[in-house]
Amino acid sequence: MPVWRPYTSHWEGMPPTLPIVRATGSYLYTADGRAIWDGTCAWWVTVHGHCHPFIAQAIAEQAHTLDQVLFADFTHSPAEALVEKLSHHTGLSWGFFSDDGSTAVEVALKIALQYFHNRGEPRRKFLALEGAYHGDTFGAMSVSARSAFTSPFQELLFEVEWLPFPSHENEGKLWESLESLQGRTDIAGFIGEPIVQGVAGMRMYEASYWDAIARAVRRIGGLIIADEVFTGFGRTGTLFATDACNEKPDILCLSKGLTGGFLPLGLTLVRQEVFEAFYSSEPAHALYHGHSYTANPLACAAALANLSLWERPETWEKYHLLVEMQRTLAAQWQTLYPETPVRQKGLIWAVELPSPEKGYFAPHRHLFKKYALERNIFLRPLGTVIYILPALSSTPDELIKAVGVVESYLKEVAAAPSL
Ligand SMILES: Cc1ncc(COP(=O)(O)O)c(C=O)c1O
């Protein structure tokens, strides 16, 4: 198998990778006929479920109409309509397309730096949250927490100032850090995952903390960058996590759920005032960034179909049904296992398993995945944190079953003294 896998140690003890031949709704089907419930939305992308027929149809129609154009010289209605719709929802009037979540972030960082450069008041520093994850390209790695993911590249990453993770225990430190910003003129902006830090282990915080950080950064003239690559498209209780915040971003990064999980697409939306710093006949003021597949029409058609689904009342009815079930399951868990903290926000349900070994490489990562897969449930822990992130195609019974597997693992395996 000459295919190199992401985030995977290749060695003779490597667990086998399962060939999947088709998928529908919340299920992946193996060649030998197993149906596996996907509780990860395929790395958080298939928000409505796999192979949603409405999105598939939109892509098929687009494929027969217009496949690709050179986007610097031409445009097309799926791209225009998509930015217009998202602009209407977010109040951010310009959209720059790229290919994935990391590039949406990379573009956001470049826009923020060049915004100040074009205005002749250069600012070079970013603020980010402890524990952040914003992607795997160099800029995105730089604003992400230093970890085993980034250590081989450590010296090449640019310096960032870290704000304490917003929590009750960290409040004092957070207020102190925000106060100490006063008078700074070198901060280009703050980048954060609003309300939930996904990769860090589904770490959740109140919208009021986001607002406080945004206000402090705005006071010193910095830009607010919301990385909603993960939280976008209904993860946290609203279409976007920042819908629940008072302080709206100046720059918003989208990807993952944007095309309903069908095609890679990144989109960085910006406020009118940010765009105006680039509006100039001076060639040096243009944003010299682009990708061969910028604004691919098929991906844009998929994203438009995704948005149409979110405009249907039945989508939100199903959404609220599942959110309610996640809430109930979290409350029940809390009563039964008060020692094993459970977290829930919107569709996200997560528990932190007891383990002397913490962090991404804790043994539960492989042990639980194997345990669940043997029961035809696919969940991929983030270290000691097991999360369930259902697609809207899921049923409440499937959520009960998934939590049941976490529960039996906790009782049968996780309680073992060696773990
Ligand atoms: C918040 C956030 N930003 C950016 C990324 C990077 O997205 P991609 O994997 O599409 O490059 C991720 C991926 O998990 C993410 O969770």
The ligand as an ORCA input file, in Angstrom:
! r2SCAN-3c Opt
* xyz 0 1
  C     -10.169     25.000     13.834
  C      -9.440     24.410     12.667
  N      -8.799     25.228     11.819
  C      -8.142     24.758     10.738
  C      -8.091     23.396     10.492
  C      -7.341     22.890      9.299
  O      -8.256     22.449      8.328
  P      -7.773     21.460      7.175
  O      -7.523     20.146      7.831
  O      -8.912     21.433      6.220
  O      -6.535     22.035      6.576
  C      -8.740     22.519     11.353
  C      -8.688     21.081     11.136
  O      -9.042     20.279     11.963
  C      -9.419     23.026     12.483
  O     -10.044     22.245     13.360
*
